[in-house]
């Protein structure tokens, strides 16, 4: 983290990001879509967004048993 | 300003985060890793989804191997909270454990991973842990005259329902409960008494519930644990036994399902398939440098044949310390320079070793 800070601090990009007030950034008009950006493919969903989509599935009462799930392993460890 | 910012990050938490301690543990002063990068949170999520039919239906559409995940995810579910650990553990023991961990929980297949941290980094972590140690009331020194009373109380108060104490094996036992043969090394005498009396008074993160044990009984229990001979036996010698080769050479699908995808790929991911994540075994972590070993694809497994086979053998050499059964005593071993694989998990069963060897012997086919 220290190395990262030392690398970032002298960077003009970091300085800009630091000192442009958030309101100014928020009010800046979005660039008009170009032909290239308009045709850009939809980015693939991230794992995090996939997990969030699954979380959002309608909750229903949990089944009492799930046949596909095995019982937890026995206490004793398997010895080969 | 540079100096102010550089001094701002506390070295202990910073190092714990860099080493990836938060991928398995809850760590004081360190943000939990996102569940996409956390063993325990991802496994807990899989179990949570498996218990909800609506979520499970979506998951099964999205992940072709979903039922395989449900079947396989059995490890890294109960992991110590480092806040509770640092509150009570002895710094000297912690330093030795980080350098050369051993199996504290014989009923749990997984163990603490061997770290690649050097002496200075360990000292940083241990000094930070020592700062978080909780002061507890002083108690009388251990007395052999109380051992028999402690031995009786260990059964009467139900301690042995969860914990083993050496050869006195827990029944039914809780996998996350450590073998108390080690407590005399891990904790100060006073801290043991305080913990027995009310763990959550020592650390709010304690998972052991308070049993309402009086101070006198807690002292007797402590004296039993620190003075009695716990007994136990040395683990049987382990070696990669020869298992018969499979009848026909396996293809990648079989060896991936049983070994590479089920185990190795978790730490040796292909960054191209995982939004840049390569896992600690590929891009570095747990104090180890990056290796570039990717085992999520047949091409990666093919490329690293020698490293894979050597690491599987090394794990067998570590079993006597890293993977003991109930009633067994972890042994001191000569650690190889590089850790055996799978890191933190038992050595592969002989039939899986035979499968991997057969796949390589057949030219590592797709």
Interface residues (C-beta under 8 A of the other chain):
Chain A: X1 X2 X5 X6 X9 X46 X47 X48 X50 X51 X53 X54 X55 X57 X58 X59 X60 X62 X63 X66 X68 X69 X70 X72 X73 X75 X76 X77 X78 X79 X80
Chain B: X1 X2 X5 X6 X9 X14 X17 X18 X34 X35 X36 X45 X49 X50 X51 X52 X53 X54 X55 X56 X57 X58 X59 X62 X67 X70 X71 X74 X106 X107 X109 X170 X172 X173 X175 X236 X238 X241 X274 X275 X323 X325 X326 X346 X347 X349 X350
